[in-house]
Amino acid sequence: MATSYKLRCSLLGHEKDVRALAAVYFPDGAFVSGSRDVTARIWVPNDFNPGFTESHTMSGHRNFISSVCVMPPSEQHPQGLIVTGSNDNNILAFTLESPSPLFTLEGHADTVCSLAAGKFGTLLSGSWDTTAKVWLNGKCVMTLTGHESAVWAVAILPEQGLMLTGSADKTIKMWKAGKCEKTFKGHTDCIRGLAVLSAAEFLSCSNDASIRRWLITGECTHTYYGHSNYIYSIALLPNGHDFVTTGEDRCLKVWKDGKCSQTLAHPAQSVWTVCTLTNGDIATGASDGIIRVFTVDPSKMASPEDQTAYEEQVAGTSIPQQIGDVDIEELPGRGALNEPGRADGQTKMIRDGPRVEAYQWSASESKWSKIGDVVGGTGGSQVTSGKTLFEGKEYDYVFDVDIEEGKPPLKLPYNINEDPWHASQAFIHRNNLSQLFLDQVANFITENTKGVTLGPAQPAYGDPFTGAGRYIPGQVSGDGQPSAGSSDPFTGGGRYVPGYGQQNGQAASGADPFTGKSSYKPAGTKQESGDSTSGNQYFPKTTYLSFDQANPGAILDKLKAFNGTLDPDVKTDDTRLDQVLPLMNSGSPTAQQLELLWNLLQWPADKVFPALDVLRLAIRTEAVNQHFCNVKDGHAFLQHLLSLVSPESAPANQMLVLRTLCNAFKQECGEQLLISEQNLVIPASLQCKGSENKNVQIALSSLLLNYAVAFHKNADNEAKSQCLSSAAEFSDVVKDPEAHFRLAVAIGTLTWGDLNCIELAKSSVIKQYVGVLKSVQEPKKVRECAMLLAHTLCQ
């Protein structure tokens, strides 16, 4: 038997980073992997070659898998259970036979990044929400609170009911019966992994590039150094005292008798995870989506040709290194490779003409092996790791933003799969900044991440309905003209932008986003009749808002694309789908077209949004409105729509349902239905109030404004009071400036000439809300409307 590890095989199957590995109880020698591609897979060793076969794929999460563990066999599950934690905040449990989850554990408020299984079905989970939770029989029986940052690592000690948690707050805590018994301090950066040696001893690894050995009494008995960057994962070898680690320095390190005995470089920047198999083999998962298995058994090692190919792949990798002030001319030449290394894993940079190469010393083979070509960069930063930690969480970028001269910059974290406006809103909320910074911060993100992609596409920059490019302020349109502020990014209509003018001196965006009339005129200017009261251009509003802009051809293309992915019992003939085009424009639909639209609205929740977009346009016509909103069918129709606006629903569905309801007001039948069903529609719609999506916020404020118009027209005082209370509830969380404006107009319309509503507004949060809006500088219409509201409330 050889004493050093060599490549056994490389396993391809995952499409993105492999973030977690764990050995399974059955079949023997198999293991499970979890990946950013949202799947977990079981790999079984082959009998006829050194490789493994993917025997089982499990799915069910909505976001990438960040942790896995295996529950021991029990009477109910004799082969054990596979448990996965995800960035969707949930934990799923699978049997080895089913690709779908057996059950779901919900309770964490953020990514579940660590899992550990104990006796009698106990499961311990750690999360970015700073807590750990103890689960038993499918229920959370205990929540462990005390860490100040994300809980990246958890472990269960074999005796005494003790549990361990490691956190980005640089501490490890030991718990018993839900109470913190001891806090271990010593690491200088985030704790990333824990490994239990015995009932009285354990190991920890950290972003500070060290491994520590602890007694449960609190003493750190040894600190091990060897990695040159973050250490992400640690696992024990079968003998129970030697261990292996992986990290951001591209390495798997084998530790025996307290010393690094072997270093195995990888052709990937981040080696996220490691696990050991029952026969002593080691499996690693990396940022290139490949699992690699290493063995000391010569009969299982890859062929000499595959070994050579792997070494060449490692040697051909570019390695970001801290070169900084180092003069390349002063680096040693190839002659330095004749000198033996001081320790296994030692790296050395040598000069080869204009190039710099990196070599690593293998103590077991007594030779230097090339591990890559060095390129400029900085170690341990975003450049090398591809991820930066902020408050214990991983981000693609953490920008320094100077808000105020003389004060330290604020940290702006951002992942490239995020919506820039969502990240900006979170930044503003976290730092208690003015909402006026929103567009400025979002544009800063957009400008500084240009050209960066994650995977084959950038869904965050695609229109959720048509696939077309999404609105970005200042973006140049296809004809070379700026889309600037004069176009409403939600309806496509004109949007009021104070002070914005065309070259001819005429107002470019004087169009009111509701009526198309002038949205602002200086005092004393003659007002048009019908929608304004003298001296007040904003409220009371007497006409309904609608969302009319669309690209029917693109919507039809999306319907056909989704149709091709549906089960046969749901799928519709593509030629029939062409019948929806007239629905979006014509006022005379056929019975077949209406039946087709209703069938499309029954599509699965993740595929239904283009059908909702068709309905949004069609319901503006009298015939379609009458068909869906009549007295007999209207209630069931609303119930179906409102089932798509729960907090768990996709933002695209939420927004399109709310827009559809707004457009339904355009016809008398829809207006009467929505007024009569106000106690159903308004509370259900308010489930979306916490959405960070600005389109959803604007659609919800528009719906409340349409209700305000209806109740003002009908002088229904009780309904006005209920709507005002709903507006007050939404005002506490709304963030988008346009949503603020529409909500302010709604409040003004409800309170206009109604002393009861005015008194209700004074006694609620609305008075304080109006005070906040009065301080808004841009857009001016928000402040101007708030000033008029304040005057109204003084009556």
Helices and strands as residue ranges (DSSP letters): E 6-11, E 18-23, E 31-35, E 39-45, E 52-59, E 65-71, E 81-86, E 91-94, E 103-105, E 112-117, G 119-121, E 123-127, E 132-136, E 139-144, E 151-156, E 162-167, E 171-176, E 179-185, E 191-198, E 201-206, E 210-215, E 220-225, E 231-236, E 243-247, E 251-256, E 259-265, E 271-276, E 282-286, E 291-295, G 298-300, H 304-315, E 318-322, G 328-330, G 334-338, E 347-352, E 355-362, E 367-377, H 382-385, E 388-390, E 393-395, E 397-401, E 410-414, H 420-430, G 435-437, H 438-448, G 459-461, H 552-563, H 574-577, H 580-583, H 591-600, H 609-618, H 622-629, H 634-642, H 651-664, H 668-676, H 678-685, G 686-688, H 694-714, H 717-731, H 737-751, H 755-763, H 766-773, H 780-793
